Amino acid sequence: MTLLRLPNELLISIFETSPDIFTALRFASVDRRLRGIWTDDITGHQIVRAILSSQIPAYDEAVDLATTEVEAESQISLSISPRPWLPRLLHNAEMARSVCWLFTEFIDKLPPNNYRRRLIITALPISYYFIRQLVTAHRQKANANISKLLSELEVSSSNTLQMHWELYMFMCEYMNEGERARHDMPKDREDRVAGDDLYGPVNKEEWDSTFSVLESALENKSDEY
């Protein structure tokens, strides 16, 4: 009995026990039937989740951001098949790890009496993906997405809002130019050259809009107490 004579349920289980996503991709390339399982809307997502959910913190939020960004660029609604958004998911997860590590290092170096030391930084990846969602929504003038994100802010705890705000400010004020460029953030005015205004991904308006949203959410939450 060859491997390809196994029922789909067992083939999916083999996919799910892959040591990494690249092994699963190679397995999918062996045969048309395996590729069909991999690219299917339901089973493909199930396989990716089984492999990556334990490796990528805030996995669901990471997937939401990846699909949102790819949809925004393509201007079409994507199926849940992992093919279009998987590269973006892996890229964003690596950037989230980088930012979270830098922010944690920044917090550790602060004086013991600094209020930021009381932040619950285990939620850092969620804050990173939320900030990127806000920027993407403003960039695409996606009013429906902005409304959804604003609704999430309204029911967020004060601790969550503070974490969003502090991470945003850290990214804008304390990360070096190289890191900021990796996250498609605007350069400081003194660091810009003429070509940046014409061809570079400055995106100052979108990041400024995100600042205003987070600031307003914090003020509204403080007014409740």
C-alpha positions in Angstrom: 0.0 0.0 0.0 1.6 3.2 -1.2 1.5 6.5 0.7 -0.9 8.0 -1.8 -3.4 5.3 -1.3 -4.0 6.5 2.3 -7.3 8.3 3.0 -7.2 12.1 3.1 -7.5 12.1 6.9 -4.2 10.3 7.3 -2.5 12.4 4.7 -3.6 15.5 6.6 -2.2 14.0 9.8 1.1 13.5 8.0 1.1 17.1 6.9 0.3 18.3 10.4 3.2 16.4 11.9 5.7 18.2 9.6 8.6 19.6 11.6 8.3 23.0 9.8 6.2 24.6 7.1 8.8 24.2 4.4 8.7 20.4 4.9 4.9 20.6 4.4 5.4 22.6 1.2 7.8 20.0 -0.2 5.4 17.2 0.7 2.6 19.1 -1.1 4.7 19.3 -4.3 5.1 15.5 -4.5 1.7 14.8 -6.1 -1.4 16.5 -7.4 -3.6 15.0 -4.7 -1.3 16.2 -2.0 -1.2 19.7 -3.5 -5.0 19.7 -3.6 -5.1 19.0 0.1 -2.6 21.8 0.8 -4.4 24.4 -1.3 -7.9 23.5 -0.1 -9.6 26.3 1.8 -10.3 24.2 4.9 -7.6 21.6 5.0 -4.8 24.0 4.0 -5.6 26.4 6.8 -5.9 23.4 9.2 -2.4 22.2 8.3 -0.8 25.6 8.6 -2.4 26.2 12.0 -1.2 22.8 13.2 2.4 23.6 12.3 2.7 27.3 13.1 0.2 28.1 15.9 2.7 26.9 18.5 5.6 28.8 16.8 4.0 32.1 16.1 2.6 34.0 19.2 -0.8 35.5 18.6 -1.2 33.3 15.6 -4.8 34.3 14.8 -4.0 38.0 14.9 -0.9 37.3 12.7 -3.1 35.5 10.1 -5.6 38.3 10.2 -3.0 40.9 9.4 -1.3 38.8 6.7 -4.6 38.3 4.9 -5.7 41.9 5.3 -2.4 43.2 3.9 -2.5 40.9 0.9 -6.1 41.7 0.2 -5.3 45.4 0.4 -2.5 45.0 -2.1 -4.5 42.8 -4.5 -7.8 44.7 -4.1 -9.6 41.3 -4.1 -11.0 39.1 -1.3 -8.9 36.1 -0.7 -9.9 32.6 0.0 -8.5 31.1 3.2 -6.1 28.9 1.2 -2.6 29.6 2.7 -0.9 30.1 -0.7 -1.4 33.9 -1.0 -0.8 35.0 2.6 1.7 32.4 4.0 4.8 34.3 2.9 3.4 37.5 4.5 2.5 35.6 7.7 6.1 34.3 8.1 7.5 37.8 7.3 5.3 39.6 9.7 5.9 37.0 12.4 9.7 37.6 12.1 9.2 41.4 12.3 7.0 41.0 15.4 9.7 38.9 17.1 12.2 41.6 16.3 10.1 44.5 17.7 9.0 42.5 20.8 12.6 41.6 21.6 13.8 45.2 21.1 10.9 46.6 23.2 11.6 44.0 26.0 15.3 45.0 26.0 14.3 48.7 26.2 12.0 48.0 29.2 14.7 46.0 31.0 17.1 48.9 30.8 14.7 51.4 32.4 15.1 52.5 36.0 13.2 50.2 38.5 10.7 53.0 39.3 9.7 53.6 35.7 6.0 53.0 35.2 6.6 51.1 31.9 8.1 48.3 33.9 4.5 47.5 35.1 3.3 46.8 31.6 2.1 43.3 30.8 4.4 42.6 27.9 3.2 39.1 27.2 0.6 40.8 25.0 3.2 42.5 22.9 2.6 40.5 19.7 -1.1 41.2 19.8 -0.3 44.9 20.1 2.1 44.8 17.2 -0.4 43.2 14.9 -3.1 45.6 16.0 -1.0 48.6 15.2 -0.2 47.2 11.8 -3.9 46.6 11.2 -4.7 50.2 12.0 -1.9 51.5 9.7 -3.1 49.2 6.8 -6.8 50.2 7.3 -5.9 53.9 7.1 -3.6 53.4 4.2 -6.4 51.8 2.2 -9.0 54.1 3.5 -10.9 51.0 4.5 -13.7 52.5 6.6 -15.2 49.1 7.4 -11.9 47.9 8.8 -11.3 51.1 10.7 -14.8 50.8 12.3 -14.1 47.2 13.3 -10.8 48.2 14.9 -12.3 51.2 16.7 -15.0 48.8 18.2 -12.2 46.6 19.4 -10.5 49.5 21.1 -13.7 50.5 22.8 -14.0 47.2 24.7 -10.3 46.9 25.3 -8.9 47.1 28.9 -6.9 50.1 30.0 -3.8 47.8 30.2 -4.3 46.6 26.6 -4.7 50.2 25.4 -1.6 51.3 27.3 0.4 48.4 25.7 -0.7 49.4 22.2 0.2 53.0 22.9 3.6 52.3 24.5 4.6 49.9 21.7 3.6 52.4 19.0 5.6 55.2 20.7 8.6 52.9 21.1 8.5 52.0 17.4 8.2 55.7 16.4 10.6 57.2 18.9 13.3 54.6 19.8 13.8 52.2 17.0 16.7 52.9 14.7 16.2 53.9 11.1 17.0 50.5 9.7 14.4 48.8 11.9 11.8 51.4 11.1 12.4 51.0 7.4 11.8 47.2 7.7 8.3 48.0 9.2 7.4 50.5 6.4 7.5 53.4 8.8 8.2 57.0 7.8 11.7 58.4 8.2 12.5 61.3 10.5 12.3 64.5 8.6 16.0 65.2 8.9 16.8 61.7 7.5 14.7 62.0 4.3 16.1 62.7 0.9 14.2 64.0 -2.1 13.5 60.6 -3.6 11.8 59.4 -0.4 8.9 61.9 -0.9 8.4 60.8 -4.5 9.1 57.1 -4.5 9.7 55.9 -0.9 7.0 54.3 1.4 6.9 57.3 3.7 3.3 56.7 4.8 3.3 59.5 7.4 -0.4 60.2 7.1 -1.3 56.6 8.0 1.0 56.4 11.0 -0.2 59.8 12.2 -3.8 58.6 11.9 -2.9 55.6 13.9 -1.4 57.8 16.6 -4.6 59.9 16.8 -6.8 56.8 17.1 -4.7 55.3 19.9 -4.4 58.6 21.7 -8.2 59.1 21.5 -8.9 55.6 22.8 -6.6 56.1 25.8 -8.2 59.5 26.6 -11.7 58.0 26.4 -10.8 55.1 28.7 -9.3 57.5 31.2 -12.5 59.5 31.2 -14.4 56.4 32.4 -12.6 56.4 35.7 
